[in-house]
C-alpha cells in the first residue's frame, strides 16, 4: 500500500485502553504511517466513522474489537454506495474473537496492526439475511444461540471463549430443538434442529467449529445442522470435534431459506435476529480484507 495513505482505526470502547495497541500505533506512526483513531460508544458510531473514513479518503479501515465490532464495520462498508469501500483490517480485542482466530489474525497487537495496514488485500464474501442484515463470520441458531446470548459478561471476561461451553453445560435442562424447514439449491431438510450453523467463517461461540470446511472467498455458505435426539453426546461431539458426525447434516449453498412455525433467533456474529422466516445468501467478493498469507479460510 501507499505509505502515505490514511488508516482509520475504529475501536470498540471496551478495548480502547489497550496499552499494547497504543504502543503499536505509536510505533507505526513513527515509521511514517498516518493513522487516526476513533472509539465507539453506542450503536451507530461504527457506521458514522466509516462514512468519515470515506470523507478522509482513508485507504484502510481497521475494526478493533470482537466479532460484533467486526460485523458492525463490515456491514457499514458493505452498505456504502457510489464509492469503492476502504480495505478492512482486523484487530482481535473481543472476548472470543472467533472470526479473527479462524482467519489466523495474530493476537500480538503490533503484528495484527501491521497486517491490517500493510498486508495484502484479498476479496472476501459476506452473507446477507433478509436483504437487510449481514454477517462476516457465522449465523447460529438453536441452543447454541441461546447460550451465546445468555452467557454472563463477568463469566466471559474471566474465562473467555470457554465460558460459552461452561454456561451451556449449566443450562442443559433447557435444551430443546427448533422445528424448521431449510431449503436451498438441490437441498431440502425438515425436522428438529438442535443447533444450526451457517458459516462464512468456521467457528462461533468461543471456538466451536460448527462449519469446519467453510471458506470466505468461495461464493458459498457452509450449512451444519445438529439433528440428534441423543442430545448431550451429539452436542459435545459437534462442539469439540471436527471429524464426521453421523447426527449432523451438512451442505454448501449459495443461498438458503429457513422457515419455522415458531419464532427462532439467529445470532449474526453476536447480534441477535428473531423471526419465523429467513433468507440467507452469500455476497461474493463483497469486501477487500487484509488477511495472513496462510489464512485457512481462503480457497
ZAMAR-542682 format. One record per residue: residue in three letters; residue number from 0; x, y, z of N, C-alpha, C, CB in turn. Coordinates in steps of 0.2 Angstrom, whole numbers. Glycine has a CB too. Layout:
BEGIN
  type  seq    n.X    n.Y    n.Z   ca.X   ca.Y   ca.Z    c.X    c.Y    c.Z   cb.X   cb.Y   cb.Z
   ALA  NUM      X      Y      Z      X      Y      Z      X      Y      Z      X      Y      Z
...
This chain:
BEGIN
  type  seq    n.X    n.Y    n.Z   ca.X   ca.Y   ca.Z    c.X    c.Y    c.Z   cb.X   cb.Y   cb.Z
   UNK    0      4     -6      0      0      0      0      4      6      0     -5      0      6
   UNK    1      1     12     -2      5     18     -1      6     20      6      0     24     -5
   UNK    2     12     21      8     14     23     15     11     29     17     21     23     16
   UNK    3      9     33     13      6     40     15     -2     39     15      8     45     10
   UNK    4     -5     33     13    -12     33     13    -14     32     20    -14     26      9
   UNK    5    -20     35     22    -23     36     29    -26     29     31    -28     41     29
   UNK    6    -25     27     37    -28     22     40    -32     24     46    -23     16     43
   UNK    7    -39     23     46    -43     24     51    -45     18     56    -50     28     49
   UNK    8    -43     18     62    -44     13     67    -50     14     71    -37     12     71
   UNK    9    -55     10     70    -61     11     74    -61      6     80    -67     10     69
   UNK   10    -61      8     86    -60      4     92    -67      3     95    -55      6     96
   UNK   11    -69     -3     97    -74     -4    102    -71      0    109    -76    -11    103
   UNK   12    -76      3    112    -74      7    118    -71      3    124    -80     10    121
   UNK   13    -73     -4    124    -70     -8    129    -63    -10    128    -74    -15    129
   UNK   14    -60     -9    122    -53    -11    120    -49     -5    119    -53    -15    114
   UNK   15    -52      1    121    -48      7    119    -42      9    124    -53     13    119
   UNK   16    -42      6    129    -37      7    134    -31      2    134    -39      7    141
   UNK   17    -31     -2    128    -26     -7    127    -19     -4    126    -27    -12    121
   UNK   18    -14     -5    131     -8     -2    131     -3     -5    125     -4     -3    138
   UNK   19     -4    -11    124      0    -14    118     -2    -11    112     -1    -22    118
   UNK   20     -9    -10    111    -11     -7    105     -9      0    104    -19     -7    104
   UNK   21     -9      4    110     -7     11    109      1     11    107     -8     14    116
   UNK   22      5      7    110     12      7    108     13      5    101     16      2    113
   UNK   23      9      0     98      9     -2     91      7      4     87      4     -8     90
   UNK   24      2      8     88      0     13     84      5     19     84     -7     16     87
   UNK   25      8     20     90     14     25     90     20     23     86     16     26     98
   UNK   26     21     16     87     27     14     83     26     14     75     28      6     85
   UNK   27     20     12     73     19     13     66     19     20     63     13      9     64
   UNK   28     16     24     68     16     32     66     23     34     65     12     36     71
   UNK   29     28     32     70     35     34     69     38     32     63     38     31     76
   UNK   30     35     26     60     38     24     54     35     27     48     37     16     53
   UNK   31     31     32     49     28     36     44     21     34     41     33     36     38
   UNK   32     18     30     45     11     28     43      6     32     46      9     20     44
   UNK   33      2     36     42     -3     40     45     -9     36     48     -6     46     40
   UNK   34    -10     37     54    -16     33     57    -20     37     62    -13     27     62
   UNK   35    -26     37     61    -31     41     65    -35     36     69    -35     46     61
   UNK   36    -37     37     75    -41     33     79    -48     36     81    -37     31     86
   UNK   37    -53     31     81    -60     33     83    -62     28     88    -65     34     77
   UNK   38    -66     30     93    -68     25     98    -76     25     98    -65     27    105
   UNK   39    -79     19     98    -86     19     98    -89     19    105    -89     12     94
   UNK   40    -95     22    106    -98     22    112   -105     19    112    -98     30    114
   UNK   41   -108     20    107   -115     17    106   -116     15     99   -120     23    108
   UNK   42   -122     11     98   -124      9     92   -124     14     87   -130      5     92
   UNK   43   -122     13     81   -122     18     75   -115     22     75   -127     23     77
   UNK   44   -111     22     80   -104     25     79   -100     22     74   -101     25     86
   UNK   45   -100     16     73    -96     12     68    -98     15     61    -96      5     69
   UNK   46   -104     15     60   -106     17     53   -104     24     52   -114     16     52
   UNK   47   -105     28     57   -103     35     56    -96     36     55   -105     39     62
   UNK   48    -92     32     58    -85     33     57    -82     30     50    -81     29     63
   UNK   49    -86     25     48    -85     23     41    -86     28     36    -89     16     39
   UNK   50    -92     32     37    -93     37     32    -88     43     33   -100     40     34
   UNK   51    -85     44     39    -80     49     40    -73     46     36    -78     50     47
   UNK   52    -72     40     36    -66     37     33    -67     38     25    -66     29     34
   UNK   53    -73     38     22    -74     40     15    -72     47     14    -81     38     13
   UNK   54    -74     52     19    -73     59     18    -66     60     19    -77     63     23
   UNK   55    -62     56     23    -55     57     24    -51     54     18    -53     55     31
   UNK   56    -54     50     14    -51     46      9    -46     41     12    -47     51      4
   UNK   57    -48     38     17    -44     33     20    -44     27     16    -47     31     27
   UNK   58    -38     24     15    -37     18     11    -39     11     15    -30     17      9
   UNK   59    -38     11     22    -40      6     26    -44      8     32    -33      2     28
   UNK   60    -49      4     34    -52      5     40    -51     -2     44    -60      6     39
   UNK   61    -49     -1     50    -47     -6     54    -52     -7     60    -40     -5     58
   UNK   62    -55    -13     61    -60    -14     66    -57    -17     72    -66    -18     63
   UNK   63    -57    -14     77    -54    -16     83    -59    -18     89    -49    -11     86
   UNK   64    -60    -25     90    -65    -27     95    -66    -34     93    -71    -23     94
   UNK   65    -72    -37     96    -74    -44     95    -78    -44     88    -78    -46    101
   UNK   66    -81    -50     88    -85    -52     82    -90    -47     80    -88    -59     82
   UNK   67    -93    -44     86    -99    -39     85    -96    -33     81   -102    -38     91
   UNK   68    -90    -30     84    -87    -24     81    -85    -25     74    -81    -22     85
   UNK   69    -82    -31     72    -80    -33     65    -87    -33     61    -77    -39     65
   UNK   70    -92    -36     63    -98    -36     60   -101    -29     58   -104    -40     64
   UNK   71   -101    -25     63   -103    -18     63    -99    -14     57   -103    -14     69
   UNK   72    -93    -15     57    -89    -11     52    -89    -14     45    -81    -11     54
   UNK   73    -89    -21     45    -90    -24     38    -97    -22     35    -90    -32     39
   UNK   74   -102    -22     40   -109    -20     37   -109    -13     34   -114    -21     43
   UNK   75   -106     -9     38   -106     -2     36   -102     -1     29   -103      3     41
   UNK   76    -97     -5     28    -93     -5     22    -97     -8     16    -86     -9     23
   UNK   77   -101    -13     18   -105    -16     13   -111    -12     10   -108    -23     15
   UNK   78   -113     -8     15   -119     -3     13   -117      3      9   -122     -1     19
   UNK   79   -110      4      9   -108     10      5   -110     10     -2   -100     11      6
   UNK   80   -112     16     -5   -114     16    -12   -111     22    -15   -122     17    -12
   UNK   81   -109     21    -22   -106     26    -26    -99     27    -24   -110     32    -24
   UNK   82    -95     22    -21    -88     23    -20    -85     16    -19    -87     28    -14
   UNK   83    -79     16    -19    -75      9    -18    -74      9    -10    -69      9    -22
   UNK   84    -76      4     -7    -75      4      0    -68      3      2    -79     -2      4
   UNK   85    -66      6      8    -59      5     10    -58     -2     12    -58      9     17
   UNK   86    -52     -4     12    -50    -11     14    -51    -12     21    -42    -13     12
   UNK   87    -54    -18     23    -55    -19     30    -49    -23     33    -61    -24     31
   UNK   88    -47    -20     39    -42    -23     43    -45    -25     50    -36    -19     44
   UNK   89    -42    -30     54    -45    -33     60    -40    -33     65    -47    -40     58
   UNK   90    -42    -30     71    -38    -31     77    -42    -35     82    -36    -24     80
   UNK   91    -40    -41     85    -44    -45     89    -44    -42     96    -41    -52     89
   UNK   92    -49    -39     98    -49    -36    105    -55    -38    109    -49    -29    105
   UNK   93    -59    -43    107    -65    -46    110    -64    -51    115    -70    -48    105
   UNK   94    -69    -54    117    -69    -60    121    -67    -66    118    -76    -61    125
   UNK   95    -71    -68    112    -70    -74    109    -66    -73    103    -76    -77    107
   UNK   96    -67    -68     99    -63    -67     93    -63    -73     88    -55    -65     94
   UNK   97    -69    -75     87    -70    -81     83    -68    -80     76    -77    -84     83
   UNK   98    -70    -75     73    -68    -74     66    -60    -73     65    -71    -68     63
   UNK   99    -57    -68     69    -50    -67     69    -46    -73     70    -48    -62     74
   UNK  100    -48    -77     75    -45    -84     77    -45    -88     71    -48    -87     83
   UNK  101    -50    -90     68    -51    -94     62    -47    -91     56    -58    -96     60
   UNK  102    -47    -85     55    -43    -82     50    -36    -81     51    -46    -75     48
   UNK  103    -33    -83     57    -26    -83     58    -23    -76     60    -23    -86     53
   UNK  104    -28    -71     62    -25    -65     64    -21    -65     70    -31    -60     65
   UNK  105    -15    -62     70    -11    -63     76    -14    -60     82     -4    -60     75
   UNK  106    -13    -63     88    -15    -60     95    -11    -54     96    -15    -65    100
   UNK  107     -4    -54     94      0    -48     96     -2    -42     92      7    -50     94
   UNK  108     -3    -37     96     -6    -31     93     -2    -27     88     -7    -26     99
   UNK  109      5    -27     89      9    -24     84      9    -28     77     16    -24     86
   UNK  110      9    -35     78      9    -39     72      2    -39     68     10    -46     73
   UNK  111     -4    -38     72    -10    -38     69    -11    -31     66    -16    -39     75
   UNK  112     -9    -26     69    -10    -19     66     -6    -18     60     -8    -14     71
   UNK  113      0    -21     60      5    -21     54      1    -25     48     12    -24     55
   UNK  114     -1    -31     50     -5    -34     45    -11    -30     42     -7    -41     47
   UNK  115    -15    -27     46    -21    -23     45    -19    -18     40    -24    -21     51
   UNK  116    -13    -15     41    -11     -9     37     -7    -10     30     -7     -4     41
   UNK  117     -3    -15     31      2    -16     25      1    -23     22      9    -16     27
   UNK  118     -3    -28     25     -4    -34     22     -8    -34     15     -9    -38     27
   UNK  119     -7    -39     12    -11    -40      5    -18    -40      6     -8    -46      1
   UNK  120    -22    -36      2    -29    -36      2    -32    -42     -2    -32    -29      0
   UNK  121    -36    -45      0    -40    -51     -4    -47    -50     -4    -38    -58     -1
   UNK  122    -51    -52     -9    -58    -51     -9    -61    -57     -5    -60    -52    -16
   UNK  123    -66    -55     -1    -70    -60      4    -77    -59      3    -68    -59     11
   UNK  124    -81    -64      4    -88    -64      4    -91    -61     10    -91    -71      2
   UNK  125    -97    -59     10   -101    -58     16   -108    -62     15   -103    -50     17
   UNK  126   -112    -62     20   -118    -65     19   -124    -60     21   -119    -71     24
   UNK  127   -129    -60     18   -135    -55     19   -141    -59     21   -136    -51     13
   UNK  128   -144    -57     26   -150    -60     29   -156    -56     28   -149    -62     37
   UNK  129   -161    -58     25   -167    -55     23   -166    -48     20   -171    -54     30
   UNK  130   -161    -47     16   -159    -41     12   -158    -35     17   -165    -40      8
   UNK  131   -157    -36     23   -155    -30     27   -150    -31     33   -162    -28     31
   UNK  132   -149    -37     35   -143    -39     40   -138    -43     37   -146    -42     46
   UNK  133   -132    -42     40   -126    -45     37   -122    -49     42   -121    -40     33
   UNK  134   -118    -54     40   -113    -57     44   -107    -59     40   -116    -63     48
   UNK  135   -101    -58     43    -95    -59     40    -92    -66     42    -90    -54     42
   UNK  136    -94    -68     48    -92    -75     51    -97    -80     51    -89    -74     58
   UNK  137   -102    -80     55   -107    -85     55   -114    -83     58   -104    -91     60
   UNK  138   -119    -87     56   -125    -86     59   -127    -93     62   -131    -84     54
   UNK  139   -129    -92     69   -130    -98     73   -137    -98     75   -125    -99     78
   UNK  140   -141   -104     75   -147   -104     78   -148   -110     83   -153   -104     73
   UNK  141   -153   -110     87   -154   -116     91   -151   -115     98   -152   -122     88
   UNK  142   -150   -120    101   -147   -120    108   -141   -116    109   -146   -127    111
   UNK  143   -136   -116    104   -130   -113    104   -131   -105    104   -126   -115     98
   UNK  144   -136   -103    100   -138    -96    100   -140    -93    107   -143    -94     95
   UNK  145   -144    -97    110   -147    -95    117   -141    -95    122   -152   -100    119
   UNK  146   -136   -100    121   -130   -100    126   -126    -93    125   -126   -106    125
   UNK  147   -124    -92    119   -120    -86    117   -123    -79    119   -118    -86    110
   UNK  148   -130    -79    119   -133    -73    120   -135    -72    128   -140    -72    117
   UNK  149   -135    -78    131   -136    -78    139   -130    -78    143   -141    -83    140
   UNK  150   -124    -80    140   -118    -81    145   -117    -74    148   -112    -83    141
   UNK  151   -116    -74    155   -115    -68    158   -108    -64    156   -115    -69    166
   UNK  152   -108    -58    156   -102    -54    154    -96    -55    159   -104    -47    154
   UNK  153    -98    -56    165    -92    -57    170    -89    -64    169    -95    -57    177
   UNK  154    -93    -69    167    -90    -76    165    -86    -75    159    -96    -81    165
   UNK  155    -88    -72    154    -85    -71    148    -78    -67    149    -89    -67    143
   UNK  156    -78    -62    153    -72    -58    155    -67    -63    159    -74    -52    159
   UNK  157    -70    -67    163    -65    -71    167    -62    -77    163    -69    -74    173
   UNK  158    -66    -80    159    -64    -86    156    -64    -86    148    -69    -92    157
   UNK  159    -66    -81    145    -65    -80    138    -70    -85    134    -58    -82    135
   UNK  160    -68    -88    129    -72    -92    124    -75    -98    128    -69    -94    118
   UNK  161    -71   -101    132    -73   -107    136    -79   -106    140    -68   -110    140
   UNK  162    -81    -99    142    -86    -98    146    -93   -100    143    -87    -90    147
   UNK  163    -93   -100    136    -99   -102    132   -101   -109    133    -99   -100    125
   UNK  164    -96   -113    133    -96   -120    134    -98   -122    141    -90   -124    132
   UNK  165    -95   -119    146    -97   -120    153   -104   -118    154    -92   -116    158
   UNK  166   -106   -112    152   -113   -110    153   -118   -114    150   -114   -102    150
   UNK  167   -116   -117    144   -120   -122    140   -122   -128    144   -117   -124    134
   UNK  168   -116   -131    148   -117   -137    152   -122   -135    158   -110   -139    154
   UNK  169   -121   -129    160   -126   -127    166   -133   -126    164   -123   -120    169
   UNK  170   -134   -125    157   -141   -124    155   -144   -130    151   -141   -118    151
   UNK  171   -141   -136    152   -143   -142    149   -151   -144    150   -139   -148    150
   UNK  172   -153   -142    156   -160   -143    157   -165   -139    153   -162   -141    165
   UNK  173   -163   -134    149   -167   -130    145   -166   -132    138   -166   -123    146
   UNK  174   -162   -137    136   -160   -139    130   -166   -142    126   -155   -144    129
   UNK  175   -168   -139    120   -173   -141    116   -172   -139    109   -180   -138    118
   UNK  176   -175   -143    104   -173   -142     97   -179   -137     94   -174   -149     93
   UNK  177   -177   -134     88   -181   -130     85   -184   -134     78   -178   -123     82
   UNK  178   -190   -134     78   -193   -137     72   -193   -132     66   -201   -139     73
   UNK  179   -190   -134     60   -190   -129     55   -189   -133     48   -184   -124     56
   UNK  180   -190   -130     42   -188   -132     36   -183   -128     33   -195   -133     31
   UNK  181   -178   -131     30   -172   -127     27   -172   -130     19   -165   -129     30
   UNK  182   -172   -125     15   -171   -126      8   -166   -122      4   -178   -125      4
   UNK  183   -163   -125     -1   -158   -121     -5   -157   -125    -11   -151   -121     -1
   UNK  184   -153   -123    -16   -152   -126    -22   -151   -134    -22   -147   -123    -26
   UNK  185   -155   -138    -24   -154   -145    -24   -154   -148    -17   -148   -147    -28
   UNK  186   -157   -144    -12   -156   -146     -5   -163   -145     -1   -150   -143     -1
   UNK  187   -165   -150      2   -171   -149      7   -170   -153     13   -178   -150      3
   UNK  188   -172   -150     19   -172   -153     25   -177   -151     30   -165   -153     29
   UNK  189   -181   -155     33   -186   -153     38   -185   -158     44   -193   -154     34
   UNK  190   -186   -155     50   -185   -158     56   -184   -154     62   -180   -164     55
   UNK  191   -181   -157     67   -180   -153     73   -172   -152     74   -182   -157     80
   UNK  192   -170   -146     74   -163   -144     74   -161   -142     81   -162   -139     69
   UNK  193   -156   -145     83   -153   -143     90   -149   -137     89   -150   -149     93
   UNK  194   -145   -137     84   -140   -132     83   -140   -131     75   -133   -133     86
   UNK  195   -140   -125     73   -139   -123     66   -133   -118     65   -146   -120     63
   UNK  196   -129   -120     61   -123   -115     59   -123   -114     52   -117   -118     62
   UNK  197   -123   -108     50   -122   -106     43   -116   -102     43   -128   -101     40
   UNK  198   -110   -105     40   -104   -102     40   -101    -99     34    -99   -107     43
   UNK  199    -99    -93     35    -94    -90     30    -87    -91     33    -96    -82     29
   UNK  200    -87    -90     40    -81    -92     43    -82    -99     47    -79    -87     49
   UNK  201    -78   -101     51    -78   -108     53    -81   -109     60    -72   -111     52
   UNK  202    -80   -104     65    -81   -106     72    -85   -100     75    -75   -107     76
   UNK  203    -89   -102     80    -93    -97     84    -93    -99     91   -100    -96     80
   UNK  204    -96    -95     95    -97    -96    102    -91    -98    106   -102   -102    102
   UNK  205    -86    -94    104    -79    -95    108    -75   -101    106    -81    -96    115
   UNK  206    -75   -103    100    -71   -108     97    -74   -114     95    -66   -110    103
   UNK  207    -81   -115     95    -84   -121     92    -84   -121     85    -91   -121     95
   UNK  208    -81   -126     82    -80   -126     75    -86   -129     71    -74   -130     73
   UNK  209    -92   -126     71    -98   -128     68    -97   -129     61   -104   -124     70
   UNK  210    -93   -125     57    -93   -126     50    -85   -127     48    -96   -120     46
   UNK  211    -82   -132     49    -75   -133     49    -72   -133     42    -73   -139     52
   UNK  212    -76   -133     37    -74   -133     30    -76   -126     26    -77   -138     26
   UNK  213    -78   -121     30    -81   -115     27    -75   -111     24    -85   -111     32
   UNK  214    -76   -108     19    -71   -103     16    -74    -96     14    -68   -106      9
   UNK  215    -71    -91     15    -74    -84     14    -73    -81      7    -71    -80     20
   UNK  216    -70    -85      3    -70    -82     -4    -72    -87     -9    -63    -80     -5
   UNK  217    -76    -92     -8    -79    -97    -12    -86    -96    -15    -78   -104     -9
   UNK  218    -89    -91    -13    -96    -89    -16   -101    -94    -13    -96    -90    -23
   UNK  219   -100    -97     -7   -104   -102     -4   -104   -101      3   -103   -109     -6
   UNK  220   -110   -103      7   -110   -104     14   -110   -111     16   -116   -100     16
   UNK  221   -107   -113     21   -107   -120     24   -113   -120     29   -101   -122     27
   UNK  222   -118   -125     28   -123   -126     32   -122   -133     36   -130   -127     29
   UNK  223   -122   -132     43   -122   -138     48   -128   -138     52   -115   -137     52
   UNK  224   -131   -144     52   -137   -145     57   -136   -150     61   -144   -146     52
   UNK  225   -136   -149     68   -136   -155     73   -143   -157     74   -133   -152     80
   UNK  226   -144   -164     73   -151   -166     72   -153   -171     78   -152   -169     66
   UNK  227   -148   -174     81   -149   -180     85   -153   -179     91   -142   -183     88
   UNK  228   -157   -184     93   -161   -184     99   -157   -186    105   -167   -189     98
   UNK  229   -151   -189    104   -146   -190    109   -143   -184    111   -142   -197    108
   UNK  230   -146   -180    115   -144   -173    115   -136   -172    117   -148   -169    119
   UNK  231   -135   -174    123   -128   -172    126   -123   -175    122   -128   -175    133
   UNK  232   -122   -181    120   -117   -184    116   -116   -180    110   -117   -191    115
   UNK  233   -121   -179    106   -121   -175    100   -118   -168    101   -128   -175     96
   UNK  234   -121   -165    106   -119   -158    107   -111   -158    108   -123   -155    112
   UNK  235   -109   -162    113   -102   -162    114    -98   -164    108   -101   -167    120
   UNK  236   -100   -168    104    -96   -170     98    -96   -164     93   -100   -176     95
   UNK  237   -102   -161     92   -102   -156     87    -98   -150     90   -109   -153     86
   UNK  238    -97   -149     96    -93   -143     99    -86   -144    100    -96   -141    105
   UNK  239    -84   -150    100    -77   -152    102    -73   -156     96    -76   -156    108
   UNK  240    -76   -158     91    -73   -162     86    -74   -160     79    -74   -170     87
   UNK  241    -69   -161     75    -70   -159     68    -72   -165     63    -64   -156     65
   UNK  242    -71   -171     66    -72   -177     61    -80   -178     60    -69   -184     64
   UNK  243    -81   -183     55    -88   -184     53    -93   -186     59    -89   -189     48
   UNK  244    -98   -182     59   -103   -184     65   -110   -186     61   -105   -177     69
   UNK  245   -112   -193     63   -117   -196     60   -124   -192     61   -118   -203     62
   UNK  246   -124   -188     66   -130   -184     68   -130   -177     66   -131   -184     76
   UNK  247   -126   -176     61   -126   -169     58   -127   -169     50   -119   -166     59
   UNK  248   -131   -164     48   -132   -163     41   -128   -157     38   -140   -163     39
   UNK  249   -125   -158     33   -121   -153     30   -122   -152     23   -113   -154     31
   UNK  250   -121   -145     21   -122   -144     14   -118   -137     12   -129   -143     12
   UNK  251   -116   -136      6   -113   -130      4   -117   -127     -1   -106   -131      1
   UNK  252   -120   -121      1   -125   -117     -3   -124   -110     -4   -132   -118      0
   UNK  253   -126   -107    -10   -125   -100    -11   -131    -96     -8   -125    -99    -19
   UNK  254   -136    -99     -6   -142    -96     -3   -146   -102      0   -146    -92     -7
   UNK  255   -150   -100      5   -155   -105      9   -160   -101     12   -151   -109     14
   UNK  256   -166   -104     13   -171   -101     17   -173   -106     23   -178   -100     12
   UNK  257   -175   -103     28   -176   -106     34   -183   -104     36   -171   -105     40
   UNK  258   -188   -109     37   -195   -107     39   -197   -111     45   -200   -108     34
   UNK  259   -200   -108     50   -202   -112     56   -209   -110     58   -197   -110     62
   UNK  260   -213   -114     61   -219   -112     64   -219   -108     70   -223   -118     65
   UNK  261   -213   -108     73   -212   -104     79   -206    -99     78   -210   -108     85
   UNK  262   -206    -94     82   -201    -89     82   -194    -92     83   -202    -83     86
   UNK  263   -189    -91     79   -182    -93     80   -178    -87     81   -180    -98     75
   UNK  264   -172    -88     84   -167    -82     85   -161    -85     82   -166    -80     92
   UNK  265   -158    -81     77   -151    -82     75   -146    -77     77   -151    -82     67
   UNK  266   -140    -79     79   -135    -75     81   -131    -73     75   -131    -78     87
   UNK  267   -130    -67     73   -126    -65     67   -120    -62     70   -130    -60     62
   UNK  268   -115    -65     70   -108    -63     73   -109    -59     80   -105    -57     68
   UNK  269   -114    -62     84   -115    -60     90   -121    -55     91   -109    -56     93
   UNK  270   -124    -54     85   -130    -49     86   -137    -53     84   -129    -43     80
   UNK  271   -142    -53     89   -147    -57     88   -152    -55     82   -151    -58     94
   UNK  272   -156    -59     79   -161    -58     74   -166    -63     75   -158    -57     67
   UNK  273   -172    -61     77   -178    -66     78   -183    -65     72   -181    -64     85
   UNK  274   -186    -71     71   -192    -71     66   -194    -78     65   -189    -68     59
   UNK  275   -198    -79     60   -200    -86     58   -198    -88     51   -208    -87     59
   UNK  276   -195    -83     47   -193    -85     40   -187    -81     39   -198    -83     35
   UNK  277   -182    -84     36   -175    -81     35   -173    -83     28   -170    -83     40
   UNK  278   -171    -78     24   -167    -80     18   -160    -77     19   -171    -76     11
   UNK  279   -155    -82     18   -148    -80     19   -145    -82     12   -145    -84     25
   UNK  280   -141    -77     10   -137    -78      3   -130    -75      4   -141    -74     -2
   UNK  281   -126    -78      0   -119    -75      0   -118    -69     -5   -114    -81     -2
   UNK  282   -114    -65     -3   -112    -59     -7   -105    -60     -9   -114    -52     -4
   UNK  283   -104    -63    -15    -97    -64    -17    -93    -58    -18    -97    -68    -23
   UNK  284    -87    -58    -16    -82    -53    -17    -85    -46    -14    -80    -52    -24
   UNK  285    -88    -46     -8    -91    -40     -6    -86    -35     -3    -96    -42      0
   UNK  286    -81    -37     -1    -76    -33      3    -69    -35      1    -77    -32     10
   UNK  287    -64    -30      2    -57    -32      2    -55    -32     10    -53    -27     -2
   UNK  288    -51    -37     11    -49    -38     18    -41    -40     18    -53    -43     22
   UNK  289    -38    -37     23    -31    -39     24    -30    -45     29    -26    -33     26
   UNK  290    -28    -51     26    -28    -57     30    -21    -60     29    -33    -62     27
   UNK  291    -19    -65     34    -12    -68     33    -12    -72     27    -11    -72     39
   UNK  292     -6    -72     24     -5    -76     18     -7    -84     19      3    -76     15
   UNK  293     -6    -86     25     -8    -93     26    -15    -94     29     -3    -96     31
   UNK  294    -19    -89     28    -26    -89     31    -30    -96     28    -30    -83     29
   UNK  295    -32   -100     33    -35   -106     31    -42   -105     28    -36   -110     37
   UNK  296    -45    -99     29    -52    -98     26    -52    -96     19    -55    -92     30
   UNK  297    -46    -95     16    -45    -93      9    -45   -100      4    -40    -89      7
   UNK  298    -49   -100     -1    -49   -105     -6    -42   -105     -9    -54   -105    -11
